[in-house]
Amino acid sequence: MNRLIAATGTAVIAAVLAVGAAFGIVAVLDAVPEQPNVPLVTYDTAPASR
């Protein structure tokens, strides 16, 4: 019976750690500031010729 309790406790602790790590990773990814959406190359548009 002790082995069953130990195995269950280990599985529960592992699941809690996995969920905590997942939330931590999501929090770190959300904390990164967004980069500005500025094009690196711009092209001047020529006036319409008729």
Backbone bond lengths (Angstrom), bond angles and torsions (degrees), N, CA, C in turn:
res aa  C-N    CA-C-N  psi(-1)  N-CA   C-N-CA  omega(-1)  CA-C   N-CA-C  phi
1 M - - - 1.451 - - 1.532 110.80 -
2 N 1.356 116.23 -34.56 1.460 119.08 179.42 1.518 112.05 -63.66
3 R 1.337 116.37 -37.21 1.464 119.67 179.49 1.521 111.51 -66.62
4 L 1.322 116.46 -36.83 1.465 120.39 178.54 1.524 110.30 -65.56
5 I 1.307 117.07 -42.76 1.469 120.71 178.69 1.530 110.39 -65.91
6 A 1.327 116.86 -41.14 1.464 120.59 179.23 1.527 110.81 -65.29
7 A 1.320 117.07 -42.22 1.464 120.32 179.23 1.527 111.01 -65.89
8 T 1.322 117.12 -40.94 1.463 120.44 178.31 1.522 110.81 -65.33
9 G 1.314 116.06 -43.54 1.467 119.82 178.29 1.517 112.16 -62.33
10 T 1.321 116.50 -40.52 1.461 120.42 178.16 1.521 111.22 -64.30
11 A 1.322 116.74 -42.19 1.460 120.22 179.38 1.526 111.46 -65.63
12 V 1.325 116.82 -39.69 1.466 120.45 178.68 1.524 110.49 -65.86
13 I 1.313 117.01 -44.16 1.468 120.73 179.48 1.530 110.16 -63.52
14 A 1.326 117.46 -41.22 1.460 120.53 178.84 1.525 110.77 -64.11
15 A 1.320 117.40 -40.20 1.463 120.38 179.05 1.525 110.91 -66.05
16 V 1.322 116.90 -41.28 1.466 120.18 178.95 1.526 110.54 -64.37
17 L 1.318 117.35 -41.77 1.466 120.57 177.69 1.522 111.51 -64.23
18 A 1.330 117.52 -39.34 1.465 120.46 179.28 1.526 111.18 -65.22
19 V 1.326 116.32 -42.95 1.473 119.45 178.59 1.525 109.97 -65.91
20 G 1.309 117.55 -41.53 1.464 120.77 177.95 1.518 111.92 -62.47
21 A 1.321 117.14 -41.12 1.458 120.54 177.82 1.523 110.97 -64.96
22 A 1.318 116.96 -39.70 1.469 120.30 179.06 1.521 110.77 -63.36
23 F 1.341 116.95 -45.28 1.467 119.58 178.04 1.523 110.85 -64.86
24 G 1.312 117.41 -36.91 1.460 120.68 178.20 1.513 112.23 -64.60
25 I 1.322 117.33 -42.27 1.461 121.11 178.82 1.520 110.30 -64.14
26 V 1.322 117.11 -43.05 1.464 120.63 178.67 1.524 110.22 -63.15
27 A 1.325 118.07 -40.15 1.462 121.18 179.44 1.527 110.94 -64.83
28 V 1.329 116.96 -40.00 1.467 119.95 179.34 1.522 110.29 -67.26
29 L 1.323 117.64 -40.59 1.456 120.05 179.85 1.523 111.68 -67.38
30 D 1.315 117.81 -33.77 1.458 120.34 178.11 1.518 111.88 -75.60
31 A 1.319 118.70 -22.05 1.456 122.13 -177.03 1.521 112.37 -78.64
32 V 1.327 118.14 -16.86 1.458 121.21 -178.81 1.527 108.71 -71.66
33 P 1.331 117.93 127.58 1.463 119.13 -179.43 1.527 111.03 -66.85
34 E 1.305 115.13 148.12 1.458 119.34 179.88 1.524 109.81 -75.27
35 Q 1.304 114.81 145.85 1.454 120.25 178.02 1.522 109.29 -81.72
36 P 1.329 117.52 146.77 1.463 118.76 178.50 1.526 110.75 -66.65
37 N 1.304 114.90 145.83 1.462 120.71 -178.91 1.524 108.81 -92.85
38 V 1.337 115.46 69.78 1.458 121.23 -179.39 1.521 107.76 -112.97
39 P 1.324 117.40 126.05 1.466 118.71 -179.73 1.530 111.06 -66.81
40 L 1.319 115.90 143.86 1.460 120.62 178.74 1.522 111.20 -77.28
41 V 1.320 117.08 -31.23 1.458 121.88 -178.93 1.519 107.99 -124.26
42 T 1.324 115.98 131.55 1.464 120.01 176.10 1.524 108.81 -122.60
43 Y 1.298 116.63 147.07 1.448 122.64 178.71 1.509 108.74 -118.57
44 D 1.339 115.58 130.53 1.452 118.83 175.86 1.518 108.66 -72.72
45 T 1.311 116.19 140.02 1.457 119.84 179.06 1.523 108.90 -94.10
46 A 1.288 115.74 130.62 1.473 120.82 179.54 1.528 108.62 -76.52
47 P 1.329 115.69 147.45 1.459 117.88 177.64 1.526 110.23 -64.39
48 A 1.297 115.68 149.30 1.468 120.72 -179.48 1.514 108.80 -65.40
49 S 1.330 116.92 127.59 1.476 120.65 -179.78 1.520 108.16 -103.90
50 R 1.326 114.18 132.18 1.459 119.93 178.81 1.486 110.21 -127.38
